[in-house]
C-alpha cells in the first residue's frame, strides 16, 4: 500500500493510533508529514540509496520518518537502544 494513494482515498481516517496515549495520525497527516520530512532529508544532502539510522522513542512521527525514507529511496535502519555492542 502506497501511503499517497491511501491518503487520497481516506485522508481523514486514522492511519496510526498510539496504543498508550490514544493519539492518532490520519492518512492525510501521515502523507503530508512524510513529504515534509523527505524534503528535509533531501535538503540535508541525502540521496537515493543512502542509509539513515533511526533512533527514537515510540512516537507517531516514527512512521512518517519511515515513509519519508521509503519515498526518497533511502534505507532506514532502526536502532534499538537495547542493542549490545556486538549487535
NORVENTA-V57700 format. One record per residue. N is the residue number from 1. RES is the residue in one letter. PSI is psi as a letter, one per 30 degrees, with the letter a starting at -180 (NA if undefined). OMEGA is omega as a letter, one per 40 degrees, with the letter a starting at -180 (none if undefined). D_CENTER is the distance of its C-alpha to the mean C-alpha in Angstrom with 2 decimals. Layout:
n={N | N}
res={RES | RES}
psi={PSI | PSI}
omega={OMEGA | OMEGA}
d_center={D_CENTER | D_CENTER}
This chain:
n={1 | 2 | 3 | 4 | 5 | 6 | 7 | 8 | 9 | 10 | 11 | 12 | 13 | 14 | 15 | 16 | 17 | 18 | 19 | 20 | 21 | 22 | 23 | 24 | 25 | 26 | 27 | 28 | 29 | 30 | 31 | 32 | 33 | 34 | 35 | 36 | 37 | 38 | 39 | 40 | 41 | 42 | 43 | 44 | 45 | 46 | 47 | 48 | 49 | 50 | 51 | 52 | 53 | 54 | 55 | 56 | 57 | 58 | 59 | 60 | 61 | 62 | 63 | 64 | 65 | 66 | 67 | 68 | 69 | 70 | 71 | 72 | 73 | 74 | 75 | 76 | 77 | 78 | 79 | 80 | 81 | 82 | 83 | 84 | 85 | 86 | 87}
res={X | X | X | X | X | X | X | X | X | X | X | X | X | X | X | X | X | X | X | X | X | X | X | X | X | X | X | X | X | X | X | X | X | X | X | X | X | X | X | X | X | X | X | X | X | X | X | X | X | X | X | X | X | X | X | X | X | X | X | X | X | X | X | X | X | X | X | X | X | X | X | X | X | X | X | X | X | X | X | X | X | X | X | X | X | X | X}
psi={k | k | e | e | e | e | e | e | e | h | e | f | k | k | e | k | k | k | e | e | f | f | k | l | k | l | e | e | e | e | e | e | e | e | e | e | e | e | e | e | e | e | f | g | g | k | l | k | f | l | k | k | k | j | j | l | l | j | l | e | f | e | e | e | e | e | e | e | e | e | f | f | g | l | j | k | j | k | k | k | f | g | k | l | e | e | NA}
omega={i | a | i | i | i | i | i | a | a | a | a | i | i | i | a | i | i | a | a | a | a | i | a | i | a | i | i | i | i | i | a | a | i | i | i | a | i | i | i | i | i | i | i | i | i | a | a | i | i | i | i | i | i | a | a | i | i | a | i | a | i | a | i | i | i | a | i | i | a | a | i | a | i | i | i | a | i | i | a | a | i | i | i | a | a | a | none}
d_center={14.20 | 12.66 | 10.60 | 12.92 | 15.91 | 15.04 | 14.39 | 17.84 | 19.50 | 18.32 | 16.63 | 18.04 | 17.40 | 15.11 | 11.97 | 11.29 | 14.21 | 14.30 | 17.33 | 19.02 | 18.78 | 18.53 | 16.07 | 14.30 | 11.65 | 13.13 | 12.04 | 13.29 | 11.47 | 8.01 | 9.29 | 10.88 | 8.29 | 6.05 | 9.66 | 10.61 | 8.24 | 9.20 | 12.69 | 12.64 | 11.78 | 14.53 | 16.82 | 16.61 | 17.96 | 15.28 | 16.28 | 15.84 | 16.50 | 15.62 | 13.87 | 11.63 | 12.09 | 9.67 | 12.13 | 11.34 | 12.81 | 11.86 | 10.14 | 8.53 | 6.19 | 4.82 | 3.22 | 2.65 | 2.47 | 2.89 | 4.07 | 5.36 | 6.82 | 8.18 | 9.61 | 11.05 | 12.61 | 11.38 | 11.69 | 9.14 | 11.61 | 10.96 | 14.05 | 15.91 | 18.31 | 20.95 | 21.16 | 24.69 | 25.92 | 26.79 | 23.35}
